[in-house]
Amino acid sequence: MLSENECMMELFKGQSLLAFTERFKTDLVIMGRIFLHYIR
């Protein structure tokens, strides 16, 4: 059984990972668009 504090830490880690993934996907899309723009 996790303590309340440990639960909060797990939640925070999960959320920051999610935020990082979202940012990474956005960057990937932008980079992809720039890449495609230069190919044409």
Backbone hydrogen bonds in HBPLUS format (Angstrom, degrees):
<---DONOR---> <-ACCEPTOR-->    atom                        ^
c    i                          cat <-CA-CA->   ^        H-A-AA   ^      H-
h    n   atom  resd res      DA  || num        DHA   H-A  angle D-A-AA Bond
n    s   type  num  typ     dist DA aas  dist angle  dist       angle   num
A0007-CYS N   A0003-SER O   2.99 MM   4  6.28 154.4  2.06 152.0 159.5     1
A0008-MET N   A0004-GLU O   3.03 MM   4  6.32 154.5  2.10 146.5 152.7     2
A0009-MET N   A0005-ASN O   3.04 MM   4  6.35 152.8  2.12 145.6 153.0     3
A0010-GLU N   A0006-GLU O   2.94 MM   4  6.20 157.9  1.99 149.5 155.0     4
A0011-LEU N   A0007-CYS O   2.95 MM   4  6.17 158.8  2.00 149.4 155.3     5
A0012-PHE N   A0008-MET O   2.88 MM   4  6.06 158.4  1.93 147.4 153.4     6
A0013-LYS N   A0009-MET O   2.90 MM   4  6.12 160.5  1.94 150.3 155.3     7
A0014-GLY N   A0010-GLU O   2.97 MM   4  6.16 158.5  2.01 146.3 152.3     8
A0015-GLN N   A0011-LEU O   2.92 MM   4  6.17 154.9  1.99 148.5 155.4     9
A0016-SER N   A0012-PHE O   2.92 MM   4  6.13 161.2  1.96 153.2 157.8    10
A0017-LEU N   A0013-LYS O   3.01 MM   4  6.10 150.7  2.10 143.1 151.2    11
A0018-LEU N   A0014-GLY O   3.00 MM   4  6.21 151.3  2.09 140.8 148.7    12
A0019-ALA N   A0015-GLN O   2.87 MM   4  6.12 159.5  1.91 149.5 154.9    13
A0020-PHE N   A0016-SER O   2.89 MM   4  6.02 154.6  1.96 141.4 148.4    14
A0021-THR N   A0017-LEU O   2.91 MM   4  6.13 156.6  1.96 146.2 152.5    15
A0022-GLU N   A0018-LEU O   2.90 MM   4  6.16 159.6  1.94 151.0 156.4    16
A0023-ARG N   A0019-ALA O   2.97 MM   4  6.18 162.9  2.00 149.1 153.4    17
A0024-PHE N   A0020-PHE O   2.88 MM   4  6.05 156.9  1.93 147.6 154.6    18
A0025-LYS N   A0021-THR O   2.89 MM   4  6.12 157.1  1.94 150.4 156.1    19
A0026-THR N   A0022-GLU O   2.99 MM   4  6.24 158.4  2.04 148.7 154.6    20
A0027-ASP N   A0023-ARG O   2.92 MM   4  6.16 162.6  1.95 151.7 156.3    21
A0028-LEU N   A0024-PHE O   2.89 MM   4  6.05 152.7  1.96 145.0 153.2    22
A0029-VAL N   A0025-LYS O   2.96 MM   4  6.23 152.7  2.04 148.1 154.5    23
A0030-ILE N   A0026-THR O   3.01 MM   4  6.31 162.5  2.04 152.1 156.5    24
A0031-MET N   A0027-ASP O   2.84 MM   4  6.03 165.5  1.86 153.6 157.8    25
A0032-GLY N   A0028-LEU O   2.88 MM   4  5.98 153.8  1.94 142.6 150.4    26
A0033-ARG N   A0029-VAL O   2.95 MM   4  6.20 153.1  2.02 147.2 153.9    27
A0034-ILE N   A0030-ILE O   3.00 MM   4  6.29 161.2  2.04 152.4 157.1    28
A0035-PHE N   A0031-MET O   2.86 MM   4  6.02 162.0  1.90 149.9 155.5    29
A0036-LEU N   A0032-GLY O   2.89 MM   4  6.11 164.1  1.91 149.8 153.6    30
A0037-HIS N   A0033-ARG O   2.88 MM   4  6.01 151.2  1.96 143.6 152.3    31
A0038-TYR N   A0034-ILE O   3.00 MM   4  6.30 150.9  2.09 150.1 156.6    32
A0039-ILE N   A0035-PHE O   3.11 MM   4  6.37 139.2  2.28 143.8 155.1    33
A0040-ARG N   A0036-LEU O   3.30 MM   4  6.54 158.1  2.36 149.7 152.8    34
